[in-house]
Amino acid sequence: MERRAAERYAQEQADYVAKLKEREKKEQQRGRKLGGKAPKAPEPGPQAKDQANFTDGDLALMPTASGFEQAYNAQASVDIAKDRSR
């Protein structure tokens, strides 16, 4: 879980730096400060909303009408070439 949090933090930090540079560039072009709030810096470490299943990595919490349920994200595929050979 900490490894995932570190990867997420690295991505969020890169996005944050890019937003700050873009904001600074726009301020220089306009010659004045931009209105609105500056981007918020990301927080390192696992967040309260982070979840992981340590026994089965493919199992995930999925939203349902009655809340959340542990389920798999199943996907099916069909090989059309085999169906046509009948």
Backbone bond lengths (Angstrom), bond angles and torsions (degrees), N, CA, C in turn:
res aa  C-N    CA-C-N  psi(-1)  N-CA   C-N-CA  omega(-1)  CA-C   N-CA-C  phi
1 M - - - 1.434 - - 1.538 109.46 -
2 E 1.316 116.30 -39.66 1.458 119.67 179.15 1.529 111.53 -67.09
3 R 1.337 116.68 -34.51 1.468 119.91 177.35 1.525 110.42 -64.11
4 R 1.342 117.02 -44.20 1.461 120.88 177.59 1.523 110.99 -62.77
5 A 1.335 116.27 -40.31 1.462 120.83 179.35 1.527 110.39 -64.59
6 A 1.339 117.26 -39.07 1.466 120.69 178.52 1.525 110.98 -66.16
7 E 1.340 117.31 -40.06 1.467 120.82 177.44 1.528 111.02 -65.16
8 R 1.340 116.16 -43.25 1.456 120.50 178.52 1.525 110.77 -62.93
9 Y 1.349 116.75 -42.67 1.452 121.33 -179.93 1.531 110.82 -62.70
10 A 1.331 117.22 -42.12 1.469 120.35 179.08 1.528 110.69 -61.03
11 Q 1.325 117.70 -42.23 1.469 121.68 178.67 1.524 110.53 -66.66
12 E 1.339 116.75 -45.18 1.465 120.35 -179.97 1.523 110.94 -64.26
13 Q 1.340 117.69 -37.12 1.460 121.48 178.89 1.525 110.34 -66.08
14 A 1.338 117.71 -41.00 1.463 120.94 177.87 1.530 110.44 -63.83
15 D 1.327 117.47 -41.62 1.466 121.52 177.30 1.527 110.86 -63.65
16 Y 1.334 116.56 -40.61 1.467 122.05 -179.80 1.526 110.66 -62.69
17 V 1.321 116.39 -45.88 1.470 120.73 179.72 1.524 110.27 -63.17
18 A 1.332 117.18 -41.19 1.467 120.80 178.84 1.535 110.58 -63.25
19 K 1.328 117.42 -41.34 1.467 120.86 178.60 1.519 111.13 -63.94
20 L 1.350 116.42 -41.33 1.460 119.79 178.78 1.528 111.54 -63.29
21 K 1.335 116.71 -42.16 1.469 120.40 178.87 1.525 111.07 -63.95
22 E 1.331 116.73 -42.31 1.463 121.27 178.79 1.527 110.40 -63.59
23 R 1.310 116.58 -41.28 1.467 121.33 179.34 1.536 110.47 -64.34
24 E 1.333 115.67 -43.11 1.467 120.24 179.21 1.528 110.92 -63.98
25 K 1.322 116.27 -40.19 1.469 121.16 179.04 1.535 110.26 -62.14
26 K 1.348 116.80 -44.77 1.462 120.33 178.95 1.524 111.45 -64.18
27 E 1.345 116.96 -38.31 1.459 120.55 178.71 1.518 110.97 -64.46
28 Q 1.323 117.26 -38.94 1.466 120.87 178.75 1.523 110.76 -67.50
29 Q 1.323 117.38 -38.15 1.464 120.83 178.94 1.522 111.14 -66.16
30 R 1.310 117.30 -40.14 1.463 121.71 -177.39 1.526 112.10 -82.60
31 G 1.329 116.46 -23.94 1.449 120.13 -178.85 1.523 113.25 79.76
32 R 1.300 117.70 14.16 1.467 122.20 178.06 1.523 108.39 -153.94
33 K 1.335 114.09 167.59 1.470 119.06 -179.80 1.518 110.48 -73.03
34 L 1.326 115.12 148.39 1.457 120.55 175.54 1.523 109.83 -78.36
35 G 1.303 116.51 149.68 1.460 120.85 174.91 1.513 110.58 -79.75
36 G 1.287 116.31 170.76 1.463 120.52 178.41 1.511 111.88 88.12
37 K 1.311 114.93 177.14 1.456 121.04 -178.45 1.525 111.00 -82.48
38 A 1.309 115.12 146.15 1.469 120.50 174.29 1.521 108.26 -74.38
39 P 1.333 118.17 155.89 1.464 120.52 178.65 1.532 110.75 -59.70
40 K 1.316 116.19 145.11 1.454 121.97 -179.86 1.524 109.64 -87.26
41 A 1.329 115.68 134.88 1.469 120.73 179.65 1.527 109.59 -69.36
42 P 1.337 117.97 141.57 1.471 120.73 178.59 1.530 110.93 -71.41
43 E 1.314 115.49 156.06 1.464 121.79 178.96 1.528 109.14 -102.83
44 P 1.340 117.64 132.55 1.471 119.74 179.27 1.519 111.84 -75.62
45 G 1.324 115.41 161.46 1.460 121.63 175.92 1.516 112.74 88.88
46 P 1.331 116.14 170.35 1.462 120.91 178.79 1.529 111.31 -63.53
47 Q 1.314 116.16 141.83 1.455 122.47 178.69 1.524 108.63 -96.35
48 A 1.326 116.63 165.28 1.465 121.07 -179.99 1.522 111.25 -63.39
49 K 1.340 117.53 -29.70 1.459 120.92 -177.85 1.529 113.31 -83.73
50 D 1.333 117.95 -9.22 1.468 120.97 179.43 1.516 109.82 -68.35
51 Q 1.323 115.31 136.50 1.456 120.75 -179.41 1.519 108.67 -139.07
52 A 1.299 115.51 148.18 1.458 120.38 177.53 1.514 109.19 -151.72
53 N 1.318 115.72 147.47 1.452 121.95 175.39 1.522 105.93 -107.40
54 F 1.316 117.53 113.27 1.456 121.60 -174.83 1.521 113.43 -80.21
55 T 1.330 118.41 -18.88 1.458 120.44 -178.92 1.522 112.62 -87.91
56 D 1.330 118.38 -31.78 1.458 122.30 -179.79 1.526 108.55 -142.28
57 G 1.328 116.98 103.82 1.457 122.12 -176.14 1.515 114.47 -65.55
58 D 1.344 118.33 -21.80 1.464 121.59 179.75 1.528 112.24 -81.97
59 L 1.316 117.11 -17.70 1.452 121.76 -179.72 1.524 109.13 -77.40
60 A 1.331 117.33 136.99 1.459 121.61 -177.96 1.518 110.43 -137.01
61 L 1.319 116.46 158.48 1.457 121.14 174.03 1.518 107.58 -82.92
62 M 1.315 116.51 121.60 1.463 122.42 -178.92 1.528 109.45 -114.50
63 P 1.333 117.49 136.58 1.464 119.35 177.77 1.526 110.93 -70.77
64 T 1.325 116.11 138.82 1.464 122.18 176.06 1.526 108.00 -130.69
65 A 1.307 116.77 176.28 1.466 120.98 -179.94 1.528 111.37 -63.93
66 S 1.326 117.48 -28.61 1.462 120.78 -177.27 1.527 113.15 -101.75
67 G 1.329 118.13 11.51 1.463 121.07 179.95 1.518 110.37 132.70
68 F 1.327 116.89 -127.61 1.461 121.73 179.10 1.516 109.85 -125.61
69 E 1.336 114.89 152.10 1.452 120.55 -178.42 1.521 108.23 -142.72
70 Q 1.332 116.72 144.28 1.460 119.90 175.54 1.519 107.72 -77.63
71 A 1.342 116.11 123.40 1.464 119.91 -176.14 1.523 109.81 -151.98
72 Y 1.324 114.72 168.46 1.453 121.68 176.28 1.521 109.40 -100.46
73 N 1.311 117.30 150.54 1.457 122.29 174.42 1.536 106.32 -94.96
74 A 1.314 116.14 90.21 1.464 121.27 -176.13 1.525 110.42 -85.91
75 Q 1.325 115.96 137.43 1.449 121.66 176.70 1.523 108.09 -132.10
76 A 1.316 116.78 141.35 1.462 121.61 -179.07 1.517 109.75 -117.42
77 S 1.304 115.92 151.56 1.462 119.98 175.61 1.527 108.77 -137.88
78 V 1.314 115.47 156.93 1.461 121.72 -178.67 1.521 107.89 -127.31
79 D 1.324 116.25 136.48 1.452 121.21 176.14 1.527 107.49 -92.19
80 I 1.319 117.24 103.59 1.476 122.32 -175.38 1.530 110.79 -65.56
81 A 1.307 118.48 -34.18 1.456 121.42 -177.99 1.525 110.59 -61.05
82 K 1.290 119.71 -37.57 1.463 122.53 179.84 1.532 110.73 -71.91
83 D 1.339 118.86 -36.56 1.465 121.80 179.75 1.524 111.41 -65.85
84 R 1.299 119.43 -34.18 1.467 122.99 -176.82 1.518 113.54 -75.69
85 S 1.330 117.57 -16.25 1.462 119.99 -176.95 1.519 113.52 -79.94
86 R 1.298 119.14 -0.46 1.467 121.83 -179.25 1.477 112.29 -66.42
